[in-house]
Structures are given as structure tokens and as C-alpha cells.
Amino acid sequence: MKKHLLKMRAACLPVSISFIVTTMMLSVSAKAQIIYTDVIPDTTFNVSGDTCQLDLDNNGQADYKLCQFTFPYYCDVCYIGTQQRVAIFPMATNVIADWTWLSQQWPQCLEFGQVIDAGLSMSETNHTIIYSQPGGGCAPLINCVPPPAVTWALAWVLNPGPLYLGLRFDIAGATHYGWARLSVPNAGEFTLMDYAYNSIPNQPILAGQTSTTGINENSLASSINLFPNPALNHLTIILGSSNKKVEVTIADITGNIIYTKTEYETNKIQVNTNEFSEGVYIVQIQAADFIGTKKLVIEK
């Protein structure tokens, strides 16, 4: 397996510019290719009108727009507060995996490992990911009871945290499948964390898949933890299982390697970060045929 790390332009431009690292995982025995993009740091949009131009294939043209809206809400003629909404809008002929609830279409909330392909229901009109509105009204005659906040597939009731959008989009007239990982804790904000797509037309991708070897390798990547993160003077890398040989490389956001270390027969690696400057770093862990990357933030 060959791996290339490329420094890319920012895909989303809210108040501050996000850095993006694109990892292209290539299969030696096939032409299949998963193009994975990590947004570094994770970018949060929490100001009314904030818009993220989601460019899955990094060609300079938005494939989807993710937006946060806050606007006045009236019960009859009485202003009772603000309604908030997070929505996604597909560009051109692109669509989103959807589900139907209360006779309305909503973007489907996919869990890690779900297959994204032609078997999923797809729509170009299921824009709203989450919304909330207040209650109240013109007492005593009119009282608007606030509806419950409609969450993205109601997922945060049982499973708070980032989940995945299933995406089908067009590249030069060909159909491709991809995903974007979001955290949407409430209707006032959302955070874009990373995204990927299968470069082979009409071929499926798994939610959270970052390489052509599929879900097993990605599961191993998810078992690696950095603690604490953000870090100050030290970092512990928890590998999840013991490995005969582990190589750790840490690079800054420009790609300059500032730290390397090799350990044997271990499931934990200690790194002294006292001399690291404040900022965002890429930690690459290689064990046997597995290569995984994690984001590290240093705060002084």
C-alpha cells in the first residue's frame, strides 16, 4: 500500500481558515482508490449564515453547502424568539442519503461502517439536518407550544457525537459515493471533521472508510487514542493492542517531520512534547501493514 499526504487548500471558510490534509490510499492489486480528506483542525460553524463549501473531490467547486441559520420566529403576530436550523444543500445533480419521518424527508444519519451505495434511498430535497424553535405566544388567547427539537435522525437521543452523511455526487458525468462526518450537538452549530469518496464510479464506500482495505483497517485506526489531546508537555499514544514493531512520526501542518520513534512489543508510546510549539500536528502510526493518522493539538 502506498500513501501520499498532500497539503490542500481550505475547503471551508468560516471566520477562520481550516487546514486540510488529503490522504490517498492506493491498492497495489487494484485500481480502487479512497480519497480521504481530514479537516485540520475540525471546523465549527456557529454564526448565523455560516456556510461550509463542501468540496469532496477538492477540485475547487462545492459539491454541497452546509449552513447554519438563525431567524425570527412568530406565533401568529407575536415575536417569541428565534428558530435555529442546520441544513445541507446539494449542488447540481448531487443527492443525499435520506429517511422519512412524520411524512418528511431528512438527511439520514449513518453510523460507522454502513454501506453507502445505490441501495440507499437518496434525495436532493432533504435539506434540514436539525432545527429548534421556541414556545410562547400572545397570551391568553394564543399559545404556541414548542415542538421537540428535531435532531439528525434523532441520533443524539441515544448516541451523542459525530455521525456520517451518505453522499452521491457527480464527477465529470460519473456517479461517485462518499461520506462526510459531522458533529451537530444542537441547532445552533455544526462541526465538519473529515470526508472521503470512492474515486471509482458507481463503487460503494463504507461510512468512515479511509482506505481500500476497508472497515477492518479503519476500525484499527479508531482504536488508537492520543492522551491528553490537546497536550502540553507530554503525550501518550494508546495503540489498543500490543504490536511487534511500531513506528511513530509527527509532522507539523506544513509537512515538516519534527519527531520519529520506533518501539517494539508495546501497546503504549510516551512522547515528550515539551519542545513542541503551539499548534496542530499530524501523528502517523505504522504497525505491520497498517498506517493510521491522528490529529494532535499542542497548547501552551
C-alpha positions in Angstrom: 0.0 0.0 0.0 1.3 3.4 -0.9 0.3 6.5 0.9 0.6 10.1 -0.1 0.0 13.1 2.1 -0.8 16.3 0.3 -1.3 19.8 1.8 -4.6 21.1 0.3 -6.4 24.4 0.2 -9.1 25.1 2.8 -12.5 23.5 1.8 -14.5 25.6 4.3 -14.0 29.2 5.1 -16.0 30.5 8.1 -14.4 33.1 10.4 -11.0 31.3 10.2 -9.3 29.2 7.6 -9.2 25.4 8.1 -6.2 23.3 7.1 -6.9 20.2 5.1 -4.8 17.1 4.8 -5.8 14.7 2.0 -4.7 11.0 2.3 -5.0 8.9 -0.9 -5.0 5.2 -0.1 -4.0 3.2 -3.1 -4.4 -0.6 -3.5 -1.4 -2.4 -5.0 -3.6 -5.1 -6.6 -6.4 -3.0 -7.9 -7.1 0.5 -9.2 -9.7 1.2 -6.4 -8.9 4.3 -4.5 -10.4 6.0 -1.5 -9.7 9.8 -1.4 -9.8 10.8 2.3 -9.7 14.4 3.5 -9.1 15.3 7.1 -10.2 18.8 8.1 -7.5 20.2 10.5 -8.5 21.5 12.9 -12.1 20.3 13.0 -14.1 23.4 11.8 -17.1 24.6 13.7 -19.8 26.9 12.2 -21.9 28.6 14.9 -22.8 32.1 13.5 -26.0 32.7 11.6 -25.3 32.5 7.9 -22.1 30.4 8.3 -21.7 28.3 5.2 -19.3 25.5 4.5 -18.5 24.8 0.9 -18.0 21.0 1.0 -15.8 20.1 -1.9 -15.5 16.3 -1.8 -13.0 15.9 -4.7 -11.1 19.1 -3.9 -11.5 20.4 -7.4 -12.4 24.0 -6.4 -16.1 23.6 -6.9 -18.6 22.9 -4.0 -20.5 19.7 -4.2 -22.6 20.5 -1.2 -23.3 23.5 1.1 -23.7 23.1 4.8 -25.3 26.1 6.5 -26.4 27.4 9.9 -29.4 29.8 10.1 -30.9 31.8 12.9 -34.0 33.8 12.2 -37.0 35.4 14.0 -39.9 33.1 14.9 -43.5 34.4 15.3 -46.6 32.8 16.8 -49.4 34.4 15.0 -48.4 38.1 15.1 -46.2 37.8 18.3 -42.5 37.5 18.1 -41.4 34.9 20.6 -37.8 34.2 19.8 -35.6 32.7 17.2 -35.6 29.5 15.2 -32.3 27.8 14.5 -31.5 25.4 11.7 -28.6 23.4 10.3 -29.2 22.4 6.7 -27.3 20.8 3.7 -27.9 21.8 0.1 -26.6 19.6 -2.7 -25.3 21.3 -5.8 -26.3 20.4 -9.4 -27.5 16.8 -9.6 -25.9 15.7 -6.3 -28.0 14.0 -3.7 -28.0 12.9 0.0 -29.0 9.7 1.7 -32.4 10.3 3.2 -35.0 8.8 5.5 -38.7 9.6 6.1 -40.1 10.7 9.4 -43.5 12.4 10.0 -44.0 12.3 6.3 -40.9 14.4 5.7 -37.5 13.6 4.3 -34.5 14.1 6.4 -30.8 13.5 5.8 -30.1 10.0 7.0 -27.7 9.7 9.9 -25.3 6.9 9.2 -23.3 5.0 11.8 -19.7 3.9 11.3 -19.4 1.1 8.8 -22.7 1.4 7.0 -22.6 0.8 3.2 -23.2 3.8 1.0 -24.2 2.8 -2.5 -27.2 2.5 -4.8 -29.1 0.6 -2.1 -29.6 3.7 0.0 -32.6 6.0 -0.5 -31.3 9.3 -1.9 -32.9 12.7 -2.3 -31.9 16.2 -3.4 -34.6 17.9 -1.2 -34.0 16.6 2.3 -32.1 19.8 3.4 -32.8 20.1 7.2 -30.4 18.2 9.5 -31.7 19.7 12.7 -34.0 22.6 13.8 -35.4 24.0 17.0 -37.9 26.8 17.8 -39.2 28.4 21.0 -42.7 28.3 22.5 -44.9 31.1 23.7 -47.3 33.5 22.1 -50.0 36.2 22.6 -51.4 35.3 26.0 -54.1 34.5 26.9 -55.6 33.6 23.6 -52.8 32.2 21.6 -50.0 29.9 22.9 -47.6 28.2 20.5 -46.3 25.0 22.1 -42.7 24.4 21.1 -42.2 21.2 19.2 -39.3 19.0 20.2 -36.0 19.8 18.6 -35.8 17.5 15.5 -32.3 16.0 15.5 -30.4 14.4 12.7 -32.2 11.1 12.6 -32.9 11.5 16.4 -29.4 10.1 16.8 -28.2 12.2 19.7 -31.0 10.9 21.9 -29.1 7.6 22.3 -25.7 8.3 20.7 -24.4 11.8 21.1 -21.4 12.6 18.9 -20.2 12.7 15.3 -22.0 10.6 12.7 -22.0 10.4 8.9 -23.8 11.8 5.9 -24.2 9.5 2.9 -23.4 11.4 -0.3 -23.8 10.6 -4.0 -22.2 13.2 -6.3 -21.1 13.7 -9.9 -17.5 13.9 -11.3 -17.3 14.6 -15.0 -20.7 12.9 -15.6 -19.9 9.8 -13.5 -21.6 8.8 -10.2 -19.4 8.5 -7.0 -20.3 7.7 -3.4 -18.8 9.4 -0.4 -19.4 10.5 3.2 -18.9 13.5 5.5 -18.5 13.2 9.3 -20.3 15.8 11.3 -20.9 16.7 14.9 -24.2 18.6 15.3 -24.9 18.9 19.1 -27.7 21.4 18.6 -29.4 23.6 16.0 -27.0 26.5 16.6 -23.8 24.9 15.4 -22.2 22.1 13.4 -18.6 20.9 13.1 -17.1 19.3 9.9 -14.4 16.8 10.9 -13.5 14.8 7.7 -14.8 13.3 4.5 -14.0 10.8 1.8 -15.2 9.3 -1.5 -14.5 6.3 -3.8 -12.8 7.5 -6.9 -14.1 4.5 -8.9 -17.5 5.4 -10.4 -20.6 3.5 -9.0 -18.5 1.7 -6.4 -19.6 1.7 -2.7 -17.9 3.2 0.3 -18.4 2.5 4.0 -19.2 5.3 6.3 -15.9 6.2 7.9 -13.8 4.2 5.4 -10.5 5.9 4.7 -8.7 3.2 2.8 -9.2 0.5 0.2 -8.6 -2.3 2.7 -11.9 -1.3 4.2 -13.6 -1.3 7.6 -11.1 -3.5 9.4 -8.2 -1.1 8.9 -10.4 1.8 9.8 -11.5 0.0 13.0 -7.9 -0.4 14.0 -7.3 3.3 13.3 -10.2 4.2 15.6 -8.7 2.1 18.4 -5.6 4.4 18.6 -6.0 7.2 21.1 -3.9 10.2 21.9 -4.0 11.4 25.5 -4.1 14.2 26.5 -5.2 16.0 23.4 -4.7 19.0 23.4 -1.3 18.2 25.0 1.1 20.4 26.8 4.4 18.7 27.9 3.7 15.1 27.2 1.7 12.7 25.0 0.6 9.1 25.5 -0.3 7.1 22.4 -2.5 4.2 23.2 -2.4 1.5 20.5 -5.3 -0.7 21.7 -3.2 -3.9 21.3 0.4 -4.9 21.5 2.5 -4.7 18.3 5.9 -6.2 17.5 7.1 -3.0 15.9 5.5 0.4 15.9 6.9 3.5 14.1 5.6 6.9 15.1 6.1 10.1 13.0 4.9 13.5 14.0 4.8 16.3 11.4 3.6 19.9 11.6 0.8 21.3 9.4 3.3 22.2 6.7 4.5 18.6 6.5 7.9 19.1 8.3 8.7 16.0 10.3 9.7 17.0 13.9 9.6 13.7 15.7 10.2 10.0 15.0 10.3 7.0 17.3 10.3 3.2 16.9 9.1 0.9 19.7 8.9 -2.9 20.0 6.4 -5.2 21.7 4.3 -2.4 23.2 0.7 -1.1 23.2 1.7 2.4 24.6 4.2 5.0 23.5 5.2 8.1 25.5 6.2 11.3 23.7 7.9 14.3 25.3 6.1 17.4 23.7 7.8 20.0 25.9 9.7 21.4 23.0 6.8 21.4 20.5 5.4 24.8 19.5 1.8 25.5 20.0 -0.3 24.4 17.0 -1.7 21.4 15.1 0.3 18.3 14.2 -0.3 15.1 12.3 0.7 11.9 14.1 1.3 8.9 11.9 1.4 5.4 13.4 2.7 2.4 11.4 2.4 -1.2 12.6 2.9 -4.1 10.2 0.9 -3.2 7.1 -1.3 -0.7 8.9 -0.8 3.0 8.7 -3.1 5.4 10.6 -3.1 9.1 11.2 -4.4 11.2 14.1 -4.6 14.9 14.8 -2.7 16.4 17.7 -3.1 19.8 19.2 -0.4 21.4 21.4 -1.5 24.2 23.7 1.0 26.2 25.8 
